[in-house]
Amino acid sequence: MAEINRRIVLAARPHGEPNPSHFRLEEGRVPAPREGEVLLRTRWLSLDPYMRGRMSAAKSYAEPVGIGEVMTGEVVAEVTASNNPAYQVGDLVTAFSGWQDYAVSAGKALRRVDPALAPPTTALGVLGMPGMTAYTGLLTIGQPKPGETVVVAAAAGPVGSLVGQIARIRGARAVGIAGGPEKCAYLRDELGFDAAVDHRGEDLPGALAAACPNGIDVYFENVGGAVFEAVLPLLNDFARVPVCGLVAGYNATELPPGPDRTPVLMRAILTRRLHLQGFIVWDFADQAAAFGREVGAWLKAGRVTYREDIVEGLENAPEAFIGMLQGRNFGKLVVRVA
Amino acid sequence: MAEINRRIVLAARPHGEPNPSHFRLEEGRVPAPREGEVLLRTRWLSLDPYMRGRMSAAKSYAEPVGIGEVMTGEVVAEVTASNNPAYQVGDLVTAFSGWQDYAVSAGKALRRVDPALAPPTTALGVLGMPGMTAYTGLLTIGQPKPGETVVVAAAAGPVGSLVGQIARIRGARAVGIAGGPEKCAYLRDELGFDAAVDHRGEDLPGALAAACPNGIDVYFENVGGAVFEAVLPLLNDFARVPVCGLVAGYNATELPPGPDRTPVLMRAILTRRLHLQGFIVWDFADQAAAFGREVGAWLKAGRVTYREDIVEGLENAPEAFIGMLQGRNFGKLVVRVA
């Protein structure tokens, strides 16, 4: 066991794109578990777009990370010491212990990971928070019906890729939007999407319209910006829009130039009777068991597949995170910490 | 029976505010009912904001009125001749026969009006389309819970006034927005709203915030524009926004100046998990019986009250309609035709 706990803290709040100066690698002592606590050794750290929100002081659904505090994040960790009878050394668990090598926990917010069922990293991806985000948002708000068209952006990522695959399982047509021909080929050839549109292409609105000849019934929103502008004219009457993320705007420092197009959106909502609804995965915590059961079965049966983008070393987490916000990852971004 | 059928047709499509030149009063022969048809004599004509949409060629949930065609509208009419065994001379019905003295109907889209149950004009207001709009949108999408705060604009109108009263019946706090002190006093003193805010006052955002110390849980949207801007910052987590109308923008000829505030709305939807949903009353046609039963009972029991603004003479319908879009009516606007 290492004697040192490395941790990455928020050094400064970014204005616009984060860069390495906003993070700082610190070293400290490995904490000692007290009565009832366990010591967790981080094995894998999940990197997710929501973390950009936690770096800002703006009001959101969760408190911001304080300056000098460890960056927030979910990990798969191994219990390396235990004063809690519920956990034994060697157990694998998920924990929200952040960007660091070690943490102590009273054991209450831990979730067991069984490596015999699936690779442990899936607890951070297809069988974890991103997967449950896709499952709950698509099925509870999106409610795709057979023959309908479901569109999702960031479709090669852990949320989008599962949205499209579940849409297909439910009998809908899945159209994915992703950056670059390699990701688009992956969507079509490996995930079975009915169509894929490269948002870096010259004419996104035209390409999307061509990929959706019957319009769009469900748009799973996780990017916003130019993609949403291309989607809006194609939304059918009674279309559903689960609003899960707006990553295209997370680094924005000012609003887009005018005119103010809010009335265009509101008029579309009214005349086409659109249903827009924001959510975060914890709003649907009561669906966790159903999610694990159903997606676990699909995974086992080969009806759902996933892709991971593994980065080596905690010290490389900031650069990997910065790249993710630019779409440089290909699949679920995970840092192997130990 | 008059020998002449007066009808008001769309003379030209307005760009911006309608004025009298966009309407034309024509005279023609009273149509003769054929086999299976009835002749309807218009008694009262309902004037409603949605008609502004029908004057425009822009795509919406209904076809526009053609140039030279009779303006669309619902009426209470009396059967004055009948070749249909289901209807007798003297029967009162509602019909979508438009801004004219007479019309023939095959009887299929008629709804009987029983003057013994309530004044016939209520079939165009509290017990008609506006009432059902309030009932279905508020209860199905808004879903107010006891203790929650419900805000509605155009609150002295037929939709808004019922929204507030139903909110109160359901145990919620009702806050109405209306134009001028007289309407605000009516909301508080006669309809029992918990608070009323004058949108013509100097500081609408401040006044609304003061009237909603616990934020807003349901905002019944029928105006848009500056009112929605004042509402948005006050919406609580998980607030519901039935989008029923956007009358503040119906006469707009261009979008408001920039910046584009769409991302502000989308971010609010995401982080506060708002639920915005457009609807028109016909989407909830299956609730017609429940609406009539429940609101009818509230009306009879004095738990719901209403106000009408009666204009005399079909020839005055255009001016009354133009005034309604400016908020000049006070209560449900109805034209007494005969």
Contacts between the chains, C-beta under 8 A, distances in Angstrom:
chain1	res1	chain2	res2	distance
A	53	B	271	7.9
A	59	B	271	7.4
A	60	B	271	4.6
A	61	B	237	7.4
A	61	B	271	5.1
A	61	B	272	7.4
A	61	B	273	7.3
A	221	B	266	7.7
A	224	B	263	6.6
A	224	B	266	5.6
A	225	B	263	7.8
A	228	B	266	7.3
A	237	B	61	7.5
A	243	B	266	6.6
A	243	B	269	4.9
A	243	B	270	4.9
A	244	B	270	7.5
A	245	B	270	6.9
A	246	B	263	7.1
A	246	B	266	5.7
A	246	B	267	6.2
A	246	B	270	5.9
A	249	B	263	5.2
A	249	B	266	7.8
A	249	B	267	7.2
A	252	B	263	7.0
A	254	B	259	7.1
A	255	B	258	7.6
A	255	B	259	3.7
A	255	B	260	6.0
A	255	B	261	6.3
A	255	B	263	6.1
A	255	B	264	7.1
A	256	B	258	7.7
A	256	B	259	6.1
A	256	B	260	4.3
A	256	B	262	7.7
A	256	B	263	7.0
A	257	B	258	5.2
A	257	B	259	6.0
A	257	B	260	6.6
A	258	B	255	7.6
A	258	B	256	7.7
A	258	B	257	5.2
A	258	B	258	1.4
A	258	B	259	5.4
A	258	B	260	5.8
A	259	B	254	7.1
A	259	B	255	3.7
A	259	B	256	6.2
A	259	B	257	6.0
A	259	B	258	5.4
A	259	B	260	6.9
A	260	B	255	6.0
A	260	B	256	4.3
A	260	B	257	6.6
A	260	B	258	5.8
A	260	B	259	6.9
A	260	B	260	5.6
A	260	B	261	5.0
A	260	B	262	7.6
A	261	B	255	6.3
A	261	B	260	5.0
A	261	B	262	5.1
A	262	B	256	7.7
A	262	B	260	7.7
A	262	B	261	5.1
A	262	B	262	5.5
A	262	B	264	7.9
A	262	B	265	5.8
A	263	B	224	6.7
A	263	B	225	7.9
A	263	B	246	7.2
A	263	B	249	5.2
A	263	B	252	7.0
A	263	B	255	6.1
A	263	B	256	7.0
A	264	B	255	7.1
A	264	B	262	7.9
A	265	B	262	5.8
A	265	B	265	6.8
A	266	B	221	7.7
A	266	B	224	5.6
A	266	B	228	7.3
A	266	B	243	6.6
A	266	B	246	5.7
A	266	B	249	7.8
A	267	B	246	6.3
A	267	B	249	7.2
A	268	B	278	8.0
A	269	B	243	4.9
A	269	B	276	5.7
A	269	B	277	7.3
A	269	B	278	4.2
A	270	B	243	4.9
A	270	B	244	7.5
A	270	B	245	6.9
A	270	B	246	5.9
A	270	B	278	4.2
A	271	B	53	7.9
A	271	B	59	7.3
A	271	B	60	4.6
A	271	B	61	5.2
A	271	B	278	7.0
A	272	B	61	7.5
A	272	B	278	6.7
A	273	B	61	7.3
A	273	B	277	7.2
A	273	B	278	4.3
A	273	B	279	5.4
A	273	B	280	6.8
A	273	B	283	6.2
A	274	B	276	7.7
A	274	B	277	7.2
A	274	B	278	5.6
A	275	B	275	7.5
A	275	B	276	7.5
A	275	B	277	4.5
A	275	B	278	7.8
A	276	B	269	5.8
A	276	B	274	7.7
A	276	B	275	7.5
A	276	B	276	4.7
A	276	B	277	7.4
A	277	B	269	7.3
A	277	B	273	7.2
A	277	B	274	7.2
A	277	B	275	4.5
A	277	B	276	7.4
A	277	B	277	7.9
A	278	B	268	8.0
A	278	B	269	4.2
A	278	B	270	4.2
A	278	B	271	7.0
A	278	B	272	6.7
A	278	B	273	4.3
A	278	B	274	5.6
A	278	B	275	7.8
A	279	B	273	5.5
A	280	B	273	6.8
A	283	B	273	6.2
